Amino acid sequence: MMQHQLAPSKGARKNRKRVGRGDAAGQGSTAGRGMKGQKSRSGGGVSPWFEGGQLPLIKGLPMKRGFNNKFKTYYSLVKLETLEKFDEGERITPELLLERGYLRNLNRPLKVVGDGEISKAVTVVAAKFTRSAKDKIEAAKGTAEESPA
């Protein structure tokens, strides 16, 4: 078989229906759009989001409206009670937290929040600290180092 001999199977390809070309053609006059009405007119029909005059769904879900700020910085949060599990004098970095399974990934900068208590003197390296977290770490004779995000 050669390329010029290739052809689709009989009945596999149909000609498109040419509507509005006279009554003899089978799809004349109304061209398959029925009689009168919004959907029969040129350019007629409702928009895809129209819900028949009922209050649109999106209007009933105010929390789904608005926008996402693409410049906002989202932080991975770590509580002080998590840092309590580390040994005295240890240097806690985002990489170490990832290694121990306290972070999922390093895509977001780390922020230490002041939930819980800490009694061990540890060095914590993070992008940000809450005021209470920093105070509690320093009260336990530890240090809170801020690294760039």
N, C-alpha and C positions, 0 to 999 in steps of 0.2 A: 504494500500500500504506500502511496506517495502523498505528499502534503496536499497536492491539488485535488486528490480524490476524497479527502476527508469531508464529511457532511454530517450534520446532526440527524438523529433518528426521525422517522416520519412522525409528525405530530408533536415533536419536542419544542418547536418554535412556532408561536402564534403571532399573527399580525395584531397590532393594538387596535382597540375599538375606536373608530373615528366618530365621535359624537357630534350632534348638531349639524349634520351634513344632508338634511332632507329626510322626509318621512320614509322614503323608499329604502334608505340605508338601515332602518330599524331603530336608530337612536336619534331621530329627528325631533323637531319642535322643542320638547322640554329637555332633551339630551340626558335622560336618566335622572334628572333632579326632581322629578315629581311636579306637582302643581304649586304655584305661588309660595310665599313664605320666605323667611329670612335665609334659609339654606339654599333656596333656589336662585337667589340673586347673585349677580357678579360681585365678588368681594364680600359676599355675605357669610354669615356663620358667627358663632360666638368664639371668644378667645379661649385658649386651652385651660386657663385658670378660672373661668366663669363657672359658678356652681348653681346656676338656675335662680339667682336672686337670693338664695340663702346666704347668711353671713359667711364669707369665705373662711376656710379653716385657718389660714395663716393669721387672720385677725383675732381669732380666739386663742392664739398661742403667742402672747406677747414676748415670752422668753426666747422664742425662736427668731424674732426679728432683730434688727440692729446690724452690727458689723463686727468683724474681727480685726483688732489692731495688729497689723503685721510687725509693728515696731516694739510691741510689749515683750518684756523679758519674763519668761516663765522659769521658775527655780525648782530644783529638786530639793525637797524639805527633809531634814533629818532632825529628830528630837534629841534632847540631851539624854533621855533615858536610854537611847541607843548607844550613845557614846560611853555610857557607864559600863557597857559590856567589854570595853577595851582595857588593856593592862595599864598600870601606872607608868607614866613617863613616855607612853607611846605617842608617835607623831601620826595623827589621823588626817589622811588626805582623801580626796574624792576617789582616787585610784584604789586605795586600801578599802574604802567602803564598798566599791564595786566588787573587788576581789572577795570580800566576806559576804556578799549577797545583800547588802543594805541599799544599794542603788541598782537600777535596771541598766542604765547606760550613762555615758558622760556627755550626752548631747546638751543637757541643761546645766547651768552653773549651780553650785551647791549653796544652800542657805540653812544655817543652823537656827532652830527655834527653841525657845526656852521651856518647852514642856518637860516636866520631870525634874529630877535632881541629879547632880553629879558630885561625887566625892573624891575622885581621883585627879591628880595633877597630870593632865594630858595637853599636848599641843595640837590644836585643831586648825587646819588650813581650809578655808572656805571663801567663797566670793562675798558672802554677806552673813551677818549675825544679827539677831534681834538684840535689843538692848538688854533684856533679861537674860538671854543666853550668854552674852559676853560677860555680864556681871557675875553670873553663877560660875562660869569657867574660871574667871580670875579669882573669885572667892575660894575656889578649891585649889589655888596656887598653880593653875594651869595658864596657858597662853592661847589667845585667839588671834590667829594670823589671817589678815584679809588678802586674798590673792585676786588679781584681775579676773573678771568674769570670762 
